[in-house]
Amino acid sequence: MKTTLLYLMLLASLCLSAQQSTNTSFGTQMSSTFANLDKTRVPYGMLSDFSMEFTALPAFQGTLNDSSYVHPGTLKQLYKTLLFSRVTTSTQGFVPYNNFENNWENARKKKTIVLSGLFYRYSKFLDNAYPDKITISNNKIYDKYVNGIWQNPYHAQKAFAISPSTINYKSLDMLVKFPASLWYSNVGSQVQSIQINFNDGGGYQTLNPGHEKYIQYSSAGVKIWVYKLTLSTGEILYSHSKINVDMGISSRPYGSKTSHTGDRPGVDTLHFTATTPHLGKFGNATVLINYGNTVDQIRKPLIIAEGLDMGAVTSPEEPFGNSDIENFENTVLASDSEELGDIVNANEGILNDQEYDIIYVNWSNGTDYLQRNAYVLQEVIKWVNEEKAKVGSTTPNVVLGQSMGGVIARYALKDMENKGLPHDTRTYISHDAPHLGANVPLGYQFAARHGRSQYVQSPFQLLAGDVIVPLFNDGVGVSDYLELLDQPAAKQLLVQRVNTNYTSDNITHLEWQTELRNMGYPQLTERNVSIANGNQCAITQGFYPANTLLSINGFAKTGWLTDMLTNFTGYGVYANNAIFLAATIFTIEPGFLFGLLPGNSKLTADINIKALPAYGQTAQIYSGKLTFTKKLLWLININVNLTDRSFDPLPIPCLMIISLGELSLRVLQVPQ
């Protein structure tokens, strides 16, 4: 559980808006090389040879193959490449890149899949453009005339792609929307219709921009959506994407007495709002209830406080965020323990077999202030006690907090005691909770900050503004995690946090730790239990001070940040890779983890991430050098040194042995 939290913190560090470093060298070199070319003759005012290619445009010309699957990251890479191919200040079919991203993000909401797509016509140099149709002198390109007749060196091309807003969805039914504002084209008048085969047995269904359609599947699994674009000329182009559809949860409002439908796990739901504000705002949560031995009655409650849930930020489509009661129960059942299984699941045909009523507290904002969610948990506990009293149950509660939820539950219970409010809790269980804070290796934080801060500028403005886009764009859409590290929970929990200036910013964490330490632990429970995911056999994390955690030396791709994630070894290769890879179904597809680049473009990376040196010593923990090379017409080299930075460790706390009070647990805090 804590491993998951640490991984999510790393994801967050990837996406915080760092100090922007904009490289203008590429645009300057391209402007010089193409300065003498008559750009008014370039078809559609777009030339792929002029662009910084973030992905391979030829893979998306309307035919289906293993390299042409489109996910959110792919669509962003395509749009950036096309945006940079403009050889004039024409705005036809384009919006600023920030608008492209923000329009999509703002349209996302629960139980809805939002499509975005593009269709552009552009041009490229013919294979025999040089020397037959252009001339080159001193690395500059000129138009060629033969007997006063201009030689056309261009070949018309097309790019078509559509993507859903997410690659995973936990429900068999969904609303698919295709807002007109999310369809981009410089030749929109040529489009006759768009049809989609949702892989639901219904064949192609018309869904033009500005329309929506309700889709329902009979089974879970990987669904391949095929998009069919019909042009006014009769020409047909195709695009496709994959989405992993999970069965999800069948839910009904608490007290409705209606039956659950289908084979999906059934729960009752009830929304809660805190009555105590924190910093002027009230927290919210949805409780998911899986009854034990008596349906519609709570008699023996096990209250689960969920951990860090980024769903409100990264997966707004999901009804219950990134984690829910189904994840919890599946984890318990995966233990193969019959005793644990009986807590959350009844064996068919055995009377009174499920031991507890599961009350799963699903935060509306799983990255909010810990105090705010603690106050919501207090309302849930009070309600559970009232429900027990209605049916005559005197069984005290068991409150289990997962990861961050363990800290929230501790705060909630002790605060109730301080206020004289009965929580009627027999056992408080802290499951792998970061009571002292969470640690993400500083080398990874520096790398994430460095990579995320790299921007490049196009030679031509758009709408009277400079065209500046992020250099890296991951397959899973790193921008989905934008500013997550600035979310309150992350700032409160992260022990060492690298800010946008590449310095330490731990004020919020220290303030929280002081408040939590002064709060203490619940005193009116019979037992406080701590469970830590770890190893009791003296097996280390697999590295030592100053060891190399990641080294990339050679050609990279525009999905480099994802590459870094999949090699995140700071807390165990298998665990972290499993978390990341489980989030996607595209890992076997070329171009998912690594953005595809055409053969004439290369991104060279020299990246080294190391563990902290031994205490009292100083050594470099991160260095990153990136170079982009583009070969025009296999003759002209465009070489751009994008960035070259390195960092030593920040000042960090000493190693400490701290007593956790009533938990009777001693912990060695390692600031790596």
Buried (B, 14 or more C-beta within 10 A) or exposed (E): BBBBBBBBBBBBBBBBEBEEBBBBBBBEBBBEBBEEBEBEEBBBBBBBBBBBBBBBBBBBBBEBEEEBBBBBBBBBBBBBBBBBBBBEEBBBBBBBBEEBBBBBBEBBEBBBBBBBBBBBBBBBBBEEBBEEBBBBEEEBBBBBEEEEEEBBBBEEBBBBBBBBBBBBBBBBEBBBBBBEBBBBBBBEEBBBEBBBBBBBEEEBBEBEBEEBBEBEBEEBEEBEBBBBBBBEEEEEBBBBBBBBBBBBBBBBEBEEEEEBEEEBBBBBBBEBEBEBEBEEEBBBBBBBBBBBBBEEBBBBBBBBBBBBBBBBBBBBBBBBBBBBBBBBBEBBBEEEEEEBBBBBBBEEEEEEBBBBBBBBBBBBBBBBBBBBBBBBBBBBBBBBBEBBEEEEBEBBBBBBBBBBBBBBBBBBBBBBBEEEEEBBBBBBBBBBBBBBBBBBBBBBBBBBBBBBBBBBBBBBEBEEEBBBBBBBBBBBBBBBBBEBBBBBBBBBBBBBBBBBEBEBBBEBBEEBBEEBEEBBBBEBBEEBBBBBEEEEEEEEBEBEEBEEBBEBEEEBBBBBBBBBBBBBBBBBBEBBBEBBBEBBBBBEBBBBBBBBBBEBBBBBBBBBBBBBBEEEEEEBBBBBBBBBBBBBBEEBEBBBEBBEBEBEBBEBEEEEEEEBEBBEBEBEBEBB
